[in-house]
């Protein structure tokens, strides 16, 4: 092992009941570099990292950290060695302050053994200033935005003065400006010889920040290359093991009559005066920055939140939607952005999750026909190529992409006319992503109307027939496909009114 | 490695997986079996049919309310009021089932009523208490722990007020049959328990409502967005739990031929213990009727066996407490 290497993981294997999550994986990380770990969901990236920080014990293999073979039985040991991790799922303590969250488990104490709040506040202020974060140390975590919470998690990981920091999709909840900020932090860390293992699905980030790239596929090591030696397509090829013919398989679909019209939809202080039409066969993209009010608009349409004024018409009929059940009856469906919080029921089976919105279809005289349900689920499984050992498997044990497919299936089984998809491909791997895009195209061709909220500009540009742009609760732009350019959308998303006919 | 070797390893792996799955699913039954064998060895009287029937008779009341409690827990709720609601139903039912030749009847001018009347009255009173619980939880958004804690205290007060703090006794023979009768040698309360267990099981597994219960417990927000009416599911679950408590009250009053306002005190805790020992998860979405029934049996066998072994009542409480904790530890481990 040479002097420049901080971490070597050798022949790491790990099995779970029914799955071989890792087999003989190796990973070598050099000091002061950013090492991107890539692969589709379920490729084993998270498992490998959990082995590294002591959440899982590997079945075999060894870990050499800073020249010494180490055993890491728990996260405390990992932290002591100098390995910290920013988890993909944020886990702040909501009713404690920023300072208390940062120093959780290592609070400074005074002579009496009580928590030294002054020192804690001062240290927090110093840390935040060093990282150029303008967040009040005394603010309660639940008062922060998602992006701020994410930045605090990053600050926390940095504050351990680790020599290796693992970042699991650190940019999934933050805006471009904050991404730039994060990258500056990462460059500073690199200058101090800190190594970063960076997990992401976003290609542009990898090429912007990574030095080395290791690709995993199906729990196996595929390749380790230097970022300079590969490109977008090469990387995708390694990840999926096949060429993706077209990243955005949008095909033309005949645009039909208006099926959904929203008029002057208003929720005071949240969304103002939203009006738009959605046609059969159309994919309408809804773009905007985080907090622009897009999710709030669709939640209002779907009856999750009540509106103050405005009208919703489905196929020319005025709808009175008081709760989601009413919307579903009207032929709407909503794939929510936060799979874990508002999508899956983790401890329920794949089958239960898939059929929960369409149970009426299988109920005869009040009783459910189990045979019809399981047949339907098997069909859906093969139609969407959902990877699960059985339909009785708990959905939380599936990879993110497969969970998302189950949720798509949940809604298709209600035979909706209108599909509202909120960040349909967030946090899922390229393979599943393009499958979902292809499915959207196909559904539009079948005459479904699709309203897609997305924060990924390439997705908006690639999939939409028409684009609505929101800024601070209002629609600030509307573009047909040919006028929808990155520049036009960004201009509207930052508050410059440019409504085009 | 040759192909055969690989296949052998695979088969071994599968076997182990299958064993693990089996143990996970039936750990609780194995514990019951182990206790059964242990008790039979230590106290030969345990295995006598009369004694075994006695065990089941004793758990029939707890078993009824435990099913309702299970459903509340699946919803990430709880029902602390079941013991008190049982008492209200017991005194109301008993007051409508007194023999006409008894001089100090509660309603002196009431004719002797057919058994269906006190039975229905007990069920309605129970369901009504449950409906109030459900309304407090669903409409007023009061945490189930608090709503049912309030009901626990208030319902006990209602039972005392209604009966003026005295037992209501000397009940008709037809009413007494509910708790004391036998059909083909099987005590009637056991038959009631089995019927209700089957109904509840089918309701949870084979109806839309049942799947909605698990969905709401598994993830309330996701269930709402999938078109489940949260309020309606919650109201129905707590009303049904109340109904079961009412039925348990009728059965208990009948068994002891007397409606007493102090009945069922502390039963809610045994019911919660049964549900939890039976694998119902306090974080919601997980729980089965048969699991809870096994849980109730474990408590029943424990009570009975320790009695037969002449273990002091004080020690019995300690052992019971320990068993509950051990069951949860096992449950936590298997869910990891």
Interface residues (C-beta under 8 A of the other chain):
Chain A: X17 X18 X302 X304 X323 X324 X325 X327 X328 X329 X334 X336 X341 X342 X343 X344 X345 X346 X347 X348 X352 X355 X356 X357 X359 X360 X363 X366 X367 X368 X370 X410 X414
Chain B: X17 X20 X21 X202 X206 X207 X208 X211 X212 X214 X215 X218 X219 X221 X222 X223 X224 X225 X226 X227 X228 X229 X281 X283 X284 X285 X286
